[in-house]
Amino acid sequence: MKTSPIADSVPPFLPHPLWRGGHLQTLATLRSGQSPILRPIRHLVPTRDDDTIVLHEDLPTLPDDESRLDIAGPTPSVLLVHGLCGCHRSSYMVRIADRLTRRGIRVFRMDQRGCGAATKLSNQITHAGRSDDCADALDYIASRTDGPLGVAGFSMGGNQVLRMLGHRSEHHSSDLFDRLFAAFVVAPPVDLARCSRHMLTGLRRIYSRYFLKRLLRGLPHVARRHQWVDDLLATAPPKTLWDFDDRLTAPLAGFEDARHYYETCSARRVTRSIRTPTCLVAAIDDPIVPLTCFQGDQAAEFSTSVQQVLVPGGGHLGFVDRRGNCWTDGVAETYFSTQFGVGSISSATGEP
């Protein structure tokens, strides 16, 4: 593991004996398991271009009886941004929300445009460049809370978060970035074209087909408003993720083609400008986001505000440890607890 302050404060990642290697670790994310039960408060959030996203607010809880805490004084809040084909119910979103609320941290799980509870509310589709939506969500949270803010993004959501941080000067809310204490991203595809090409080779084609199948099955109703979309799907449906982005994502989102979309929306263009303390976790054996995104001559350049924790194993959003838990859940909990200075639920609430 690459040495960094956060890496020194968490145990090393020891993979589960049955889930070794990048492919198996990635497939492990599809396991069905019992998820924590959360009782979120739903917020409809307008975006700057008159569209709608949805936030699901999870209040801090007492570990013993799961009752919500009515915390007096500034309480930290963290926005969670899901990845491609995800939503607020994605397992990693629920698990981390549960961990953070037990630490006395308020959590807002985001449904991006056309996803989850926003499926029928949005006028446009989401894509990897929707960093403005992250900023609008944080602005909304900042207007309703008075404590420090944090943000976490997973896979595509991680690219959006990094892009927002790198475009800080374009977001005019000084209150937002004055209060933004920490960011945490896992497996961000900071070079979209490279990641898309990577999934067109070898066994990695299975991931392109997987995402393609889910994207076509969950195509937002707003896309179906266009007759050309139905005609395309009926006569010559896309065969790869690149093809999907070239023939559907790009025209629906106002880009010329997939190359224009990837070049415009890749976070690598702005990662040198990030000033918010950020922890980036990625696996060297990730079959979707190659290591060359972070190391090598053509890798993204990051500012000194970004800690990179590159783990030998873990796959894409896998990180299933020898106990069957997701190692990055604990890293996120440790990172935000440290950044916010909350060591336990009692210390976070001012109780003895």
C-alpha positions in Angstrom: 0.0 0.0 0.0 1.3 3.5 -0.8 2.3 5.3 2.4 0.1 8.2 3.4 -1.3 9.6 6.6 -4.7 7.8 6.1 -2.9 4.6 5.1 -0.9 4.6 8.3 -4.1 4.9 10.4 -6.1 2.0 9.0 -5.2 -1.8 8.9 -3.8 -3.2 5.7 -6.2 -4.8 3.2 -6.2 -8.6 3.5 -8.4 -10.1 0.8 -10.9 -12.9 1.5 -9.4 -16.3 0.6 -12.4 -17.0 -1.7 -12.3 -13.6 -3.4 -8.8 -13.2 -4.6 -7.8 -11.2 -7.7 -9.3 -8.2 -9.4 -12.1 -10.0 -11.2 -13.3 -12.0 -8.3 -13.2 -9.0 -6.0 -15.2 -7.0 -8.5 -17.8 -9.8 -8.9 -18.0 -10.0 -5.1 -19.8 -6.6 -5.2 -22.8 -8.5 -6.7 -23.2 -10.6 -3.5 -26.6 -10.3 -1.9 -26.4 -9.7 1.8 -28.3 -8.1 4.6 -28.1 -4.3 4.5 -28.6 -1.9 7.4 -32.1 -0.5 7.7 -32.1 3.3 7.3 -35.0 5.7 7.5 -34.1 8.6 5.3 -35.8 11.9 4.8 -36.2 12.7 1.1 -35.3 16.1 -0.3 -36.0 17.2 -3.9 -33.2 19.4 -5.0 -33.3 21.8 -8.0 -30.2 22.1 -10.1 -28.8 25.3 -11.6 -30.2 24.3 -15.0 -33.8 23.7 -13.7 -33.6 19.9 -13.4 -34.1 17.7 -10.3 -31.9 15.4 -8.2 -32.9 13.7 -4.9 -31.1 13.6 -1.6 -31.9 11.0 1.1 -31.0 12.4 4.5 -29.9 9.9 7.2 -29.7 11.4 10.7 -27.1 10.3 13.3 -28.3 7.3 15.4 -27.5 5.8 18.8 -25.8 2.5 18.4 -28.0 0.7 20.9 -31.5 1.5 19.9 -31.2 3.1 16.4 -33.2 6.1 17.6 -32.3 9.3 15.8 -30.2 11.9 17.6 -31.4 15.5 17.9 -27.9 17.0 17.9 -27.5 20.5 19.2 -24.7 22.5 17.7 -22.8 22.1 14.4 -23.0 18.5 13.1 -20.8 17.3 10.2 -22.6 16.3 7.1 -21.4 14.1 4.2 -22.8 13.8 0.7 -22.5 10.3 -0.9 -22.5 10.2 -4.7 -23.1 6.8 -6.4 -21.5 5.4 -9.5 -22.8 4.2 -12.9 -26.1 2.3 -12.7 -26.2 3.0 -8.9 -28.6 4.9 -6.7 -29.1 5.8 -3.0 -29.9 2.1 -2.3 -26.6 0.8 -3.6 -25.0 -1.4 -1.0 -21.9 0.7 -0.6 -24.0 3.8 -0.1 -26.2 2.2 2.6 -23.2 0.6 4.4 -21.2 3.8 4.6 -24.2 5.9 5.6 -24.8 3.4 8.4 -21.2 3.7 9.6 -21.1 7.5 9.5 -24.4 8.0 11.2 -23.2 5.9 14.0 -20.3 8.3 14.3 -22.6 11.2 14.8 -22.3 12.4 11.2 -25.4 13.3 9.1 -25.4 11.7 5.7 -27.1 12.7 2.4 -27.3 9.9 -0.2 -27.7 11.3 -3.7 -29.9 10.0 -6.5 -28.5 11.4 -9.7 -30.6 12.5 -12.6 -32.7 9.6 -13.9 -31.6 7.3 -11.0 -33.4 5.9 -8.0 -36.1 8.3 -6.8 -35.1 10.8 -9.5 -36.0 8.4 -12.3 -39.2 10.1 -13.2 -38.4 13.6 -12.0 -35.4 14.5 -14.1 -35.5 16.2 -17.5 -32.0 15.1 -18.5 -29.7 12.1 -18.1 -26.8 11.8 -15.7 -23.2 11.3 -16.9 -19.7 11.4 -15.7 -19.4 15.2 -16.0 -22.3 16.2 -13.8 -20.0 17.8 -11.2 -22.3 20.8 -11.0 -25.0 18.5 -9.5 -22.6 17.6 -6.7 -22.0 21.3 -6.1 -25.7 22.0 -6.1 -26.4 19.2 -3.7 -23.7 20.5 -1.3 -25.0 24.0 -1.6 -28.4 22.7 -0.6 -26.9 20.8 2.3 -24.9 23.9 3.4 -28.1 26.0 3.4 -29.8 23.7 5.8 -26.9 22.7 8.1 -24.3 24.6 10.1 -21.4 22.1 10.5 -18.5 21.1 8.4 -19.1 19.3 5.1 -17.6 16.3 3.4 -18.3 14.5 0.1 -17.6 10.9 -1.0 -17.9 9.6 -4.6 -17.7 6.0 -5.9 -16.5 5.1 -9.4 -18.3 7.5 -11.8 -19.4 9.5 -8.8 -15.8 9.8 -7.8 -14.9 11.4 -11.1 -17.7 13.8 -10.6 -16.5 14.7 -7.2 -12.9 15.3 -8.3 -14.1 17.3 -11.2 -16.2 19.5 -8.9 -13.2 20.0 -6.6 -10.9 20.9 -9.5 -13.4 23.4 -10.9 -13.7 25.1 -7.5 -13.2 28.6 -9.0 -16.3 28.1 -11.2 -18.6 27.5 -8.2 -19.5 30.8 -6.7 -20.6 29.7 -3.3 -17.7 30.6 -1.0 -19.6 29.2 2.0 -19.6 25.8 0.3 -15.9 25.4 -0.1 -15.1 27.2 3.2 -17.0 24.5 4.9 -15.9 21.6 2.8 -13.4 19.8 5.0 -12.8 16.5 3.2 -13.4 14.5 0.1 -13.2 10.7 -0.3 -13.3 8.9 -3.6 -13.0 5.2 -4.5 -12.0 3.9 -8.0 -12.7 7.1 -9.9 -12.4 6.7 -13.7 -10.4 10.0 -14.1 -9.6 9.2 -17.7 -12.9 8.1 -19.2 -11.6 7.2 -22.6 -8.8 5.0 -21.2 -11.3 3.2 -18.9 -13.8 2.6 -21.7 -11.1 1.3 -24.1 -9.7 -0.9 -21.2 -13.1 -2.6 -21.0 -12.9 -3.6 -24.7 -10.0 -6.0 -24.2 -9.8 -9.6 -22.9 -12.0 -10.7 -20.1 -12.8 -7.1 -19.3 -15.4 -7.1 -22.1 -17.7 -8.7 -19.6 -17.9 -5.5 -17.7 -18.7 -3.5 -20.8 -21.5 -5.9 -21.5 -22.7 -5.8 -17.9 -22.9 -2.0 -17.8 -24.4 -1.9 -21.3 -27.2 -4.3 -20.3 -28.0 -2.4 -17.1 -27.9 1.0 -18.9 -30.3 -0.2 -21.6 -32.6 -1.8 -19.1 -32.7 1.3 -16.9 -32.7 3.9 -19.6 -34.5 7.0 -18.1 -37.9 7.8 -19.5 -36.6 11.2 -20.5 -34.4 9.5 -23.1 -37.5 7.7 -24.5 -39.1 11.0 -25.3 -37.0 11.1 -28.4 -38.2 9.0 -31.3 -34.7 8.5 -32.6 -33.8 6.7 -29.4 -36.5 4.1 -29.8 -35.6 3.8 -33.5 -31.9 3.2 -32.6 -32.7 0.6 -30.0 -35.1 -1.2 -32.3 -32.8 -1.3 -35.3 -29.2 -1.1 -34.2 -28.7 -1.2 -30.4 -25.2 -0.3 -29.1 -22.9 -3.3 -28.6 -20.3 -1.8 -26.2 -20.2 0.9 -23.5 -18.2 3.1 -25.8 -20.9 2.6 -28.5 -23.6 3.5 -25.9 -21.8 6.7 -25.0 -21.1 7.6 -28.6 -24.7 7.0 -29.8 -26.8 7.8 -26.7 -25.0 9.5 -23.9 -23.2 12.1 -26.0 -26.2 13.3 -28.1 -28.6 13.2 -25.2 -26.2 15.3 -23.1 -25.1 17.7 -25.8 -21.7 16.3 -26.7 -20.5 15.7 -30.3 -19.5 12.1 -29.7 -18.0 9.7 -27.2 -14.5 11.2 -27.6 -15.8 14.7 -27.0 -17.8 13.5 -23.9 -14.8 11.6 -22.5 -12.3 14.4 -23.1 -14.6 17.1 -21.6 -15.8 15.2 -18.5 -12.6 13.4 -17.4 -11.5 14.7 -14.0 -7.8 14.3 -15.0 -8.1 17.7 -16.7 -8.5 19.5 -13.4 -7.0 17.2 -10.7 -3.9 19.5 -10.3 -6.2 22.3 -9.1 -7.8 20.4 -6.2 -7.3 22.3 -2.9 -9.8 20.4 -0.6 -8.1 17.6 1.4 -9.0 14.4 -0.5 -8.4 10.7 0.0 -8.3 8.6 -3.2 -8.5 4.8 -2.9 -8.0 2.5 -5.8 -6.9 -1.1 -6.4 -3.9 -1.9 -8.6 -5.8 -4.9 -10.0 -9.0 -3.0 -10.8 -10.3 -4.4 -14.1 -12.3 -1.3 -15.0 -10.1 1.6 -13.9 -6.5 0.7 -14.9 -3.5 1.7 -12.7 -2.2 3.8 -15.6 -4.9 6.4 -14.6 -2.9 7.1 -11.4 0.7 6.0 -12.2 2.9 6.3 -15.3 3.8 8.9 -17.9 0.2 9.4 -19.0 -1.4 9.3 -15.5 -3.5 12.1 -14.1 -1.6 14.8 -12.2 -2.9 15.4 -8.7 -2.2 18.3 -6.3 -0.6 17.7 -3.0 -4.1 18.0 -1.4 -4.9 14.5 -2.7 -3.7 11.4 -0.8 -3.5 8.4 -3.1 -4.0 5.0 -1.4 -3.2 2.4 -4.0 -3.9 -1.2 -2.8 -2.5 -4.3 -4.5 -5.9 -6.1 -4.5 -9.5 -5.1 -4.3 -10.9 -5.0 -7.8 -13.4 -2.4 -8.7 -15.3 -1.3 -5.5 -14.7 -4.8 -4.1 -12.1 -4.8 -1.3 -13.8 -7.7 0.4 -11.5 -8.5 3.4 -10.9 -11.8 5.1 -13.9 -11.3 7.3 -16.2 -10.7 4.4 -16.5 -7.0 5.0 -15.7 -4.2 2.6 -12.4 -2.7 3.7 -13.0 0.7 2.1 -16.1 1.2 4.4 -13.8 1.3 7.4 -11.3 3.6 5.6 -14.1 6.1 4.8 -15.3 6.0 8.4 -11.8 6.5 9.7 -11.0 9.3 7.2 -14.1 11.4 7.9 -14.0 10.8 11.6 -10.4 12.1 11.6 -11.1 15.1 9.4 -14.1 16.1 11.5 -12.5 15.3 14.8 -15.3 12.8 15.9 -13.8 9.9 17.7 -17.1 8.3 18.8 -20.8 9.0 18.9 -20.5 10.4 22.4 -17.7 12.8 21.5 -19.6 13.9 18.4 -22.6 14.8 20.4 -20.8 16.4 23.3 -21.9 13.7 25.8 -19.5 12.5 28.5 
